[in-house]
Amino acid sequence: MTQKKLNVRKGDKVVLLSGKDKGKKGKVISAMPAEGRIKVEGINMIKKHVKPTSKVTQGGIRSMEGALACSKVMIVCPACSKPTRVGKKVLADGRRLRSCKKCGEALDK
């Protein structure tokens, strides 16, 4: 199976399109292209039971972000601050950049 290419990267600001946290904005913590999933700061919070170990001396129930499908989010453009689709631009030197479909600004630095 080929690895799916994600339009979302770590550090992008995104807005959730569906689910219990619909409309909330957050920053992408991690991206998992092989599964087509991402983790977003403060969205899709789950409870995890943790046993005490040498690293974690205090066990208990931890609240953490759960993974969600990358198709459920849309990137927020830093220039126009609107949710947008991602376009591709090819520069003169051959580099490819992700760009905002609404205002045309580059999403990559």
C-alpha positions as CSV (number, residue, x, y, z in Angstrom):
1,M,0.0,0.0,0.0
2,T,1.3,3.4,-0.9
3,Q,1.7,6.1,1.7
4,K,-1.0,8.8,1.6
5,K,0.2,12.4,1.0
6,L,-1.2,14.8,3.6
7,N,-2.0,18.4,3.0
8,V,-1.7,19.1,6.7
9,R,1.7,19.3,8.5
10,K,2.9,19.6,12.1
11,G,2.5,23.1,13.3
12,D,-0.3,24.1,10.9
13,K,-3.4,25.8,12.4
14,V,-6.6,23.9,11.5
15,V,-10.3,24.1,12.1
16,L,-12.4,21.0,12.7
17,L,-15.2,20.4,10.1
18,S,-17.3,17.7,11.8
19,G,-17.7,15.8,15.0
20,K,-18.2,16.7,18.7
21,D,-15.6,19.5,18.5
22,K,-16.9,21.0,15.2
23,G,-15.7,24.6,14.6
24,K,-12.9,24.5,17.1
25,K,-9.4,25.7,16.1
26,G,-6.1,24.2,17.1
27,K,-2.5,23.5,16.2
28,V,-1.4,20.2,14.7
29,I,0.8,18.3,17.2
30,S,1.7,15.3,15.0
31,A,0.8,13.9,11.6
32,M,0.7,10.2,10.7
33,P,0.7,10.0,6.9
34,A,0.7,6.2,6.8
35,E,-2.7,6.1,8.7
36,G,-4.0,9.4,7.2
37,R,-4.5,10.7,10.7
38,I,-3.4,13.8,12.8
39,K,-3.5,14.9,16.4
40,V,-4.7,18.5,17.1
41,E,-4.0,20.4,20.3
42,G,-7.1,20.5,22.6
43,I,-9.3,18.6,20.1
44,N,-10.7,15.0,20.4
45,M,-9.6,14.6,24.0
46,I,-9.6,11.0,25.3
47,K,-9.0,9.4,28.7
48,K,-6.2,6.9,29.1
49,H,-5.5,4.7,32.1
50,V,-1.8,4.8,33.0
51,K,0.0,2.4,35.2
52,P,2.8,3.6,37.5
53,T,6.2,3.0,36.0
54,S,9.8,4.2,36.6
55,K,9.1,7.2,34.3
56,V,5.6,7.9,35.5
57,T,5.6,7.4,39.3
58,Q,2.0,8.5,39.6
59,G,-0.5,6.3,37.8
60,G,-4.2,7.2,37.1
61,I,-6.4,8.5,34.4
62,R,-4.7,10.9,31.9
63,S,-6.5,13.2,29.5
64,M,-4.8,13.4,26.1
65,E,-5.5,14.2,22.4
66,G,-6.8,11.4,20.3
67,A,-6.0,10.9,16.6
68,L,-8.6,12.0,14.0
69,A,-8.9,11.7,10.2
70,C,-7.1,14.4,8.2
71,S,-10.1,14.8,6.0
72,K,-12.1,16.2,9.0
73,V,-9.9,19.4,9.2
74,M,-9.3,22.4,7.0
75,I,-6.1,24.5,7.2
76,V,-6.5,28.1,8.4
77,C,-4.5,30.5,6.2
78,P,-2.1,32.7,8.3
79,A,-2.5,35.6,5.9
80,C,-6.3,35.8,5.4
81,S,-7.2,33.8,8.6
82,K,-9.9,31.8,6.8
83,P,-10.3,28.1,6.4
84,T,-9.0,27.1,3.0
85,R,-8.2,24.3,0.7
86,V,-4.5,23.8,-0.2
87,G,-3.1,24.5,-3.6
88,K,0.3,23.8,-5.0
89,K,2.7,26.5,-6.5
90,V,5.9,25.8,-8.3
91,L,8.6,28.4,-7.9
92,A,11.1,29.5,-10.5
93,D,13.9,27.4,-8.8
94,G,11.7,24.3,-9.0
95,R,10.6,24.2,-5.3
96,R,6.9,23.3,-4.6
97,L,5.0,25.3,-2.0
98,R,1.6,24.8,-0.5
99,S,-0.6,27.9,-1.1
100,C,-4.0,29.2,0.0
101,K,-6.8,28.8,-2.6
102,K,-8.6,31.9,-1.4
103,C,-5.8,34.6,-1.2
104,G,-3.0,32.8,-3.0
105,E,-0.4,33.3,-0.2
106,A,2.1,30.6,0.5
107,L,1.4,28.4,3.6
108,D,5.0,27.3,3.9
109,K,7.8,29.5,5.2
